[in-house]
Structures are given as structure tokens and as C-alpha cells.
Amino acid sequence: MESTKQALNEKPGFQIWWRLLRPHTLTASFVPVFVGTMLALNEGSFHVLLFLAMMIASILIQSATNMFNEYFDFKRGLDNEQSVGIGGTIVRDGIAPKTVLRLAIIFFGIATLLGIFISLESSWWIAVIGLVCMLFGYLYTGGPIPIAYTPFGELFAGFFMGTVIIGISYYIQTSTVTPEVIWVSIPVAIFIGCILLSNNIRDLDGDKLNGRKTIAILLGRKKAINFLGALFVVAYGLTLYFIITGMLPIWSAVVFLSVRMAIDVIKKFKGKTSPIEMMPAMVLTGKTNSIYGLLLGISLLLSKLF
């Protein structure tokens, strides 16, 4: 236990609860809200309270999903003191599993209240969609057949956390959703799927022993890393296409500053076999999504200003 805690530089106190949120994954919650809102701002519509409510609700749902993951993986005996990529709150820090479960439910409850506010200011369809997102957040590792144990985890994560959240963030600002918004959401959805794929590449050996059937397991580590690289190429290729066709402003070319990070992700994965060795590549995947998303949102803001 000590060697794993030291290798991951895990500290006591507040850091225990911060790790439980799995902060390197929260980029999948705030980037889509930011991008969707900036797309709306580009069309001349921006309501700060709706933006803040949507941002907080999205982060709470992602955090709760991570907690459900921690809880159910522990209950199924998948996590132990040497597991990498988890908060470690239960298996290494001794926090009661029920405490983690209750905290996840509280986060969902607060997100629901924020969803009611958003629905009152926009449409009650948002409440329905939000509840579906929360349901899939629970079913990701909960339920009889957890989505995380199948080859569809990346697809569901990318769709709900990327396309759906961008669409909702745009809709609550403008009361409409355009085909262009859906198209522009696809690269963001791909990057979010890549976060999960990199996580599954890192955990491939342990997941295989526990009967999971993730894409990484089905492809094997080498092909999964190549597939991750291909997804990066597709995401950047689509972005370039959207700029050329005018769907995105020329300012959006700034997102290609993040290409170097994507290349480094692949480099850091290649030749590595242990989860701890691959942890930097997994974290860098999340950072790549963050930088890409932030630069995309800023480019839309610059297009509006100039």
C-alpha cells in the first residue's frame, strides 16, 4: 500500500476527498459546458446564471459518477490497495463505502435542484435529458451489466458528456439546437471518449482478469494505443474541416497548439506495461481535452469580439 501511495504521491487530509472526485477526469464535465456556452455567445446569447448552474451541475454529475465507480468496483472486489487510477478513498484511506455512496447521492441531489432551476428558465425537456444522463452515470458501473464492463463505455461517455452536454448548454442559452452545434460537438465527444480509452489501456490487465470486455481488451494494448492515436487524428481532422468550411471561425486554428500534447500521450503509452508507468499518459489525455476545449471556447469568444 505504501509503495502505491508514494508512487502516486497521495496525501492525507483534504486531498483524500479531492482524489475521490478524480480531478483529472473532470475536464469531461466543464469543457462541454464551456464550448456549448461559447457557441451560444457567438450567436449573441449568454445568461451567466444558467451558465454557472449548468457548469456546477455537470461537474457534480461527473464527480458522482466517479464515486459510484469507486463504490461499485470496491463492492465487486475489483479494487485493492495497489489499484491505480482510482481515488483510493475506500481501499487506501479507509473511508466507509457507504459514505462514498451517500456523497454520490447528495451530489446527484444538488445537481437535480440545479436542473430544476435550469428547466424553469428554459424547458422541462432539459430535466428529462438530465435525468437520463444521471441514470447512465449510475449505470456506468452500477446495475446488473455495467456499461464500463462492455466495449461501449467510450461511446456512451463521449455521447452523453460531449454531444449531449454541449447541446444542452447551447439550448438553455438560445432555446434551439442547430446541426452545426451537433457537428462541432463531435471532436469534443471524441476527446472525452479518449480519456476513457486511455484509462482502459492503463487498466487493461486488471480489467481482463476481472472479466471486463472493454475496447482496449478486445484490441489488445498495442492496437488500442494505435486506435487512440487514430481518434486524435480524426478529432483534429474534423476540426480542420469545420474551419475550412466556415462552421468554425479561423480563430479556432489555435486548438492545434494542443496537438503536441496528443502526440506525447501516444509516446508516453508506448513501451509501458504497468499501470503506474502509464498513469502520466492517462492524465495527459485529460489535459489534452482540457486545452483543446478551452482553446476552442476562447476562439469562439474571440470570433464574437473581433
N, C-alpha and C positions, 0 to 999 in steps of 0.2 A: 504493500500500500504506500509506504513512504517513498519508494523509488518512483512510483507513478505520480504521486503528489508533487514531488520535487521536479520531475521532468516536465510536468505541466505548470509548474510554478503556482500551485494552488495555495491561497492564503485563507486564514480563518476570518471570523467577523462578518462584516457586510459583504465581503467577497463571496461568501457561501451563497447568499441569496442572489447576487449578481450573476454568478455562474449558472444558477438554476434557470435563469432566463435564456441562457446560451446566446449571449450578445452578438457573437459572430454570425448568427442566423437572422437577427432582427432586421438586417438590411432588406430581407424579403418582404418586410411589412411596411417600412417607411418609404422605400424607393417608389413603389407603385402609386402610393397616395400622392407623393410629391410630383411625379410625372403626370398623373391624371389631372391634378390641380393646375399645373403649369400649362397643360394643353387647354384647359378651360380659360385660364387667364389670357392665353394667346388669342382667345375668341372674345375677350373683353368681359369675362365674368369671374368674380372672385369674392367669396364670403369667408372671412377669416375664421369665424366660429365654427362653420361647417368643416373647414379645412382642419382645424385643431381637433375637433371631435372625431373626425374620420381617422386622423393620424393616430390619436391615442387608442381608439377602438381597435384599429388594425394591429398595433403593437401589442395590445392586451391579448387579442385572439392568438397571435403568433406565440406569445410567451406562454399562454395557457396550453397551447398545442405542445410546446416543448415540455411542459410539466406533465401533461398526460403521457407523453412519450417516456419520460423518466419513470413515472409511476407504473405504467403497464409493462414496460420492459423489465422492471425490477420484479413485479409480481409473477411474470412468466419465467423468471430466473435467467434472463439474458444478460443482465448487468452484474458485474462483480467489482471488487476493489481495484482491479487492474484495467477496467474498461476505459477506453479513451473516447473522447467526443461527447461525453455526457456531462451534465452539471456535477455529478458525483455527490450531490447533496444527500442522497439516501445511503449509498454504499460506502462512501468515504467520510462523510461528515456526520453521519448518524441522525439526520433529521428523519422523523417518523414519516412513513409513506403516506399516512392519512393526512398529515399536514400539507404535503405537496399536493395531494388530490384536492383538499379543501381550498388551497390557494388558487389552483387552476379554476375551480368552480367560481370563486369570488371574482377572478379576472373576467370570466365569461359573463358574470352578472353585471359588472361595471360596463363591459362592452355592450351588453344588452340595453342598459339605460342610455348610453350614448347613442345607440342605434335608434331608440325611440325618439330622441331629440332630432336626429338626422331625418328620420321618417316624417316627423311633424313639419319639418322645414322643407321637405322635398316630396317624397312619395312613400306610401306604405309598402310598395313593392321592394323598396330597399330593405325593409325589415325581413321580408320573406327571403331575399337573397342572402342577407346577413346571417339568418338562422341556418340556411343551407351551408354557408361557409363554416359556421361554428360546428355543425354536425360533422362535416368532413374533417375538421380539425380534430374532433374527438375520435372519429373512426380511423384516423391515420394510424394510430397504434391501439385504439380500443375496439371493442366489438369482436365477433367471432372470427372474422377474416380481416385483420388489419391491413390497410392499404400499403403500409410501409413494408409488408412482407411479400408484396407482389411486384411485378415489373412496371406497375402503373403509378408508383409514387411520384416520380419526376413529372409525369403528365398532369396529375391532379394538382400537385404543388404549383407548377407553372401556370396552369389554367386559373385556379382559384386565387392564388396570391398575386399573379401577374395580370392577366387579361381582365378577370372579374373585378379586382380591386381598382385597377385603372379606370375601367368602365364606370364603376360606382362613383369614384372620386370626380370624374368628369360630369356625370349625370347630376349629382347633387348641386353642382355649381351652375349648370346650364339647362337642366331639365330635358336633356336629349343625349343621345349617343350616336355618333356618326361612324360610318365604315372606316374612315381614316383613323379614328381613335383605336378601333379594334386592331387594325393592321399595325399601327405604331406600337401597340402593346406586346406584339409577338416577340421582338427581341428581348424585352424585359422579362417576359414569361420564360424564354429560353435560358436566360442567365439565372433565374430563380431555380429552374429545373437543374441547372448545372451545379448549384450549391448542394442540392440533394444527391446528385450523381457523384460528386466528389466525396461526400460523406459516405456513400455506399461503397466507393472504391476503397476508401480507407478501412472500412469495417468489413470488407469482403470475406475474409477468412472466418471471422467470428459469426457473421450472419449466415454463412454457408453451413457451419456446424449446427446452427440453431434452426435450420430448415427454411430460411428465407429464400425467395426466388426473385431477387432484385435484378435490374438490368445488368449491373456490374457482375453479378454471379453468373448470369446466363451468357454474357460475352466473355468473361474472364478478364483479369486485371489489365493486360496489355491492350486488348481490343477496347475495353471500357475507357481507358485513358485516351486512345485514339478517337473514340466516339465523342468524348468530352471536347477534344480539340476541334472536331468537326462541328460540334454545336456552336463553339465560339466563332468559327468561320461563318456559319450560317447567320448568326446574330449580327455580326459586323457587316456581312454582305447585304442583309436586308436593310440595315441602317443606311448603307451607302446608296442602295436602290431608292429608298424613300427620300433621300436628299436630292438625288438626281431628278426624280420625278416631281419634286416640289412638295411632297407630302410632309417633309420636314424642312426647316429653314437651313440655309447654308451654314448658319452658326452651329448646327448640330455636328458638323465635321469635328468639333472639339472632342467628341466622345472617343475618337480614335487615339487620344492620348492614353487611353486605358488599355490599348492593345498589348503594350509591353507587359502589363500585369498578367494578361491572359496567357501569353507565351510562357511567362515564368511559372504559372500554375502547372503547365504540362511538364516543364523541365523539373520542377520540384517533385512531381509524382514519379517520373521515370526512374527506374532502378531501385525504388524504395519498396520494402515489403512489410515493415512493421507499422502499426497504427500511429505510434508516436513519431516515427520518421515522416509520415505522410500528413501529420497534423498541420504543418505550415502551409502545405499546398491547399488543404481544405479551407483554412482561414483566409488565404489569399483569394480563393474563389469568391468568398463573400465580399471581400474588399473590392474585387473587380466589378461585381454587381453594384456595389455602393458608388464607386467612382463613375462607372458608366451611367448609372441612373441620375446621379447628381449633376453630371455634366450635361446630360440630355435635358434635364429640367431647367438648368441655367441657360442652355442655348435657346430654349423656348421663351424664357423671360427676356433674354437679350433681343430676340426677334421682336417681341412686343415693344420693348423700349426704344429700339433703333430701327 
